[in-house]
Amino acid sequence: MGIFIEINLENDRLSLELRQRLVSVCPVDIFKTEDQLVAACPEQVDECTLCELCLDIAPAGALTIRKLYSDQHLVSRGSKG
């Protein structure tokens, strides 16, 4: 299966708690923590269902998902509470 999205994440804008939440909220385990930073696992990115749960959690603009097939960008909106 080919990669159809690109995930960009600004760790410096995420608290340790938010980093842990990103890892736990993803239903297909795209995110992992390493040395207290969160990253998208390259081998899991193609499993993304574009559920947007990560975009709801990350602060506005700290996480971007680019759809490579349309060049559309989905941008995090910040926590809803």
Backbone torsions as a table, in degrees:
resi	resn	phi	psi	omega
1	MET	NA	138.0	-178.8
2	GLY	-86.2	160.4	177.2
3	ILE	-80.7	128.2	-178.6
4	PHE	-116.8	-2.7	177.1
5	ILE	-137.0	162.9	173.6
6	GLU	-129.4	131.3	-177.9
7	ILE	-111.2	126.2	176.9
8	ASN	-119.1	130.8	-173.7
9	LEU	-134.8	132.4	178.3
10	GLU	-100.7	93.1	-177.4
11	ASN	-59.0	-32.8	-177.4
12	ASP	-66.0	-12.8	178.6
13	ARG	-99.4	3.1	-177.6
14	LEU	-114.4	132.3	172.8
15	SER	-73.1	165.0	177.4
16	LEU	-58.4	-39.4	178.5
17	GLU	-62.1	-44.2	178.8
18	LEU	-65.6	-36.9	177.0
19	ARG	-60.9	-43.9	178.9
20	GLN	-66.2	-37.7	178.3
21	ARG	-65.5	-39.4	177.5
22	LEU	-59.4	-42.6	179.4
23	VAL	-64.5	-43.7	-174.5
24	SER	-77.9	-26.7	-175.4
25	VAL	-80.0	-24.7	-174.8
26	CYS	-69.5	119.8	-177.5
27	PRO	-71.3	-13.3	-179.1
28	VAL	-120.9	19.4	172.5
29	ASP	54.0	47.6	178.6
30	ILE	-75.9	-34.9	-175.0
31	PHE	-95.3	146.6	175.4
32	LYS	-139.4	156.2	174.6
33	THR	-105.9	141.8	178.4
34	GLU	-147.9	122.4	-176.9
35	ASP	54.0	41.6	179.5
36	GLN	65.4	12.7	174.2
37	LEU	-110.6	154.0	177.8
38	VAL	-107.0	142.9	179.4
39	ALA	-144.7	157.5	174.1
40	ALA	-83.6	129.7	177.9
41	CYS	-73.7	116.6	-178.1
42	PRO	-55.0	-35.8	-178.7
43	GLU	-75.5	-10.1	179.8
44	GLN	-107.5	-15.8	-174.0
45	VAL	-54.3	-37.2	-178.6
46	ASP	-70.6	-5.1	177.3
47	GLU	-89.4	-7.6	-176.5
48	CYS	-56.8	133.1	178.4
49	THR	-101.4	3.4	-177.6
50	LEU	55.9	41.0	179.0
51	CYS	-70.9	-20.8	176.8
52	GLU	71.8	11.9	176.8
53	LEU	-60.4	-39.5	179.1
54	CYS	-65.1	-34.3	-179.3
55	LEU	-70.2	-27.2	176.7
56	ASP	-74.2	-29.0	-174.9
57	ILE	-87.7	-44.6	-175.3
58	ALA	-68.1	144.5	177.3
59	PRO	-57.1	151.8	-178.0
60	ALA	-50.6	121.9	176.9
61	GLY	83.5	-3.9	-177.1
62	ALA	-82.2	-18.1	-179.3
63	LEU	-133.1	129.8	178.9
64	THR	-129.1	133.6	173.3
65	ILE	-114.6	119.8	178.8
66	ARG	-104.0	123.4	175.7
67	LYS	-80.0	110.9	-174.6
68	LEU	-66.7	-26.0	-177.5
69	TYR	-80.4	-14.2	179.6
70	SER	-134.9	-5.3	-175.9
71	ASP	59.9	21.4	174.0
72	GLN	-78.5	141.4	179.0
73	HIS	-112.4	128.2	172.6
74	LEU	-103.2	128.8	-172.6
75	VAL	-119.8	138.2	-179.9
76	SER	-59.0	147.2	-173.6
77	ARG	-110.6	-7.4	-177.6
78	GLY	92.8	162.7	-177.6
79	SER	-66.4	140.9	177.5
80	LYS	-97.5	16.9	176.3
81	GLY	127.0	NA	NA
